[in-house]
Amino acid sequence: MQPFENALPIWHPDGSFVNQTIEFSSRFDVSDAKDVRCFVHVSSAYVLYINDTYAASGGFPDYPDWRIYDEIDLDPYVRPGENSFRLTAYWQGEDSFLYRTYPAEAVFALFEKEEELLVSGPGFPVRLDTRWKEKVPYVSTQIGFSFEYTARPLTDDPVPAVQAPGYEQGAGDLYPRPNKRLTVDPPCPAKVCAAGRFLESPENVSKSCGQRMQLAWRQLEKPVPAPALPSQEGIRLDANDWIIDLGRELVGYLLLDISVPEDCQVRVGWGEQLDDMHVRERIDDREFASCLHLPKGRTVFYYPLKRMGVRYLELHIDAPSAILYYAGMTPVFYPLEQIHEFTCADNLHEQIFRTGVRTLQACMHDHYEDCPWREQSLYTMDSRNQMLCGYLAFDEYRFAASSLQVIAKSLRSDHLLELIAPGRFYRTIPCYSAIYLVQVAEYFKYSDDFMTVKGLLDVCRDIADGFIARIDPTGLIPRFVSPAYWNYYEWEPGLSGDHPCTEENTYYDAPLQCFVIMGLTSLSSLEMSLGSQLKAASYLESAHKLAQNVHQIFYDPQRGCYASFYEPKVPKIYHYCELTQALAVESGLVPDTVLDTVLKSLAAGTITAKNTAPANRFAASLAENTDRELVPISLSHSIFKFEALLKRPDAYARLVFDTIARDFGFMLRNGATTFWETIQGADDFDKAGSLCHGWSAVPVYLYLKYCVDIRKEGTLISPSLTGIKDPGTRLIKDPGRRIQNAY
């Protein structure tokens, strides 16, 4: 069946403007209300109501030449005879990290079995949904707009829709969603953890919603006992400032059920912690707040257009009191069919594993995302960690494949990928394109999915050939020069991209060379597996030559370590860190003669060589630099350090898992229900640190690969070396509520 054979993309006749919401409505008849389906595509997001009941929402992050539609089962919502159809269509209209702008359009078709019931086309009834304010702040530049909503009936009469431009004949090419639609759970339990009153200065009333909430003065107390939500009778407190605890980090759609004594504004803030004794509604230019204009009496407000990452909600009510029936979320998650559990005699490691799984699930929706609160963005480096964990924890490949496809379509003319996909940003991180080659090879290793990988191969070759073409007479790839490139490696001193970089003075970065070596080696293995032996040999030769040059220039035998940076104009090598040592080992460039020396320094976090070897001709003498500490590795890249050390499990397995117990146990002891972006938690990044970050689920992968080795692919670590007693797994098939509740 061709679902859009008779459908045409349409929109409101007044045209599209940024942050626009419109509503299509009609009626349709069904006979026996069985096998009724709706196919829908909207160029940003949609919410579908059947008989005034929420049926679905979504909008897959796609591209102008790769437009994605959803297929929705309507059997639970329709009845024999006449039914109502209402589709809220949203158009963002500006690029963000989650969305790439293309013309506003909606195309849909309803079927009962093979019979067409309703189809989009010119003349379909549509009206502007003026309850949503157009000009509102961003939540963040990554996520896009927040919202301001006035609860009132729509009184404008519908007008005939017009055909969207660019599709004179038919709906154009539309593709089915490449992974499963998200599952929406019933409202989660919540409780009022604090309530009281807020006051604000008159000069702040004209500020944005988030600024008003952040600047307000508060007098809050903990209710005894803490009232639970939802409440059938409603919670009555003499308060206009309410803080609600959802009990754990959740990702979902905001739901508010409240009664106010007069027409008033209710401001809603959301966040992951209460370190300031309230929710941080405004952080720099980020606005974790929205405004509702409510009439006197009870209102139920539901916002399924955009997901939120939330542990706490805060309500500021411009009325002396209120009755609260519910404030919380309907959790949204990607449906998984099975999950491996890690069991052992050490409760801490079991708890770390379970929290890691929750972290992974909180960062899996339309695609992998770095964090659900602040960005919700798809990066290669972040998603590489998440994919490795997911292969072993969930046996999940379709989701990984779709994320790899979304990334591949962001390839730029400079042979690099966009920083994020499918969005656009003014700069990209070069090494993130190199790690993509590793991701694709790892996907093939775990999935044996020949067809998906074959479809990604040209993009991988383009990236690899672009890096090879940049190799200059030194035999290295120079640092990228231009504001369009961010020479970032990780959030540690000297590695976060704040490097001097000019056309006149060329620099070389060891981490970039290592990532490219890993990428070329991975692509070579792919080419060999797919039968392209000549290409495999060519990429492997380029990787070997680059590896030899990196060792020759960056290895400092006096220190027994690799420097991170090389400045030929001086000439000198400098900056010693754990990341560079780990990447050197993982890329395979470290000769066997010095591997144990490098690993010893990596394990200790200090330069451990005895300083008897002749110095590298570019290295400063030890007398010039007495600092022997290596810059430590962060949570995001700890996987490289851990896997490098586990090349010598007898020597370092205990250290690896003791480090996991120390760092991830620290987060648990400090209240984490999902793992943080960095070990500094919420106070990092000028108070904008994420407390749920997919790249920090690394222990899940390590437990299942090295302690249990469920695929018999690596070195099985003896439990006596790790401090983990009696490791094992249990496979839960059709986990249903188990997975959902864990999340």
Helices and strands as residue ranges (DSSP letters): E 10-11, E 20-30, E 36-42, E 45-50, E 53-58, E 67-73, E 81-91, E 106-112, E 115-119, E 125-128, E 138-140, E 144-145, E 148-150, E 159-160, E 162-163, E 174-176, E 183-184, E 190-199, G 202-204, H 209-215, E 217-221, E 228-229, E 235-237, E 241-260, E 264-271, E 282-283, E 286-287, E 289-294, E 297-317, E 322-333, E 338-343, H 347-362, H 380-394, H 398-408, H 430-447, H 450-470, E 508-509, H 510-529, H 533-554, E 555-556, E 561-562, E 565-567, E 572-574, H 578-586, H 592-604, G 635-637, H 638-645, H 649-669, G 681-683, H 684-687, G 694-697, H 698-702, I 703-708, H 719-722, E 728-733, H 737-742
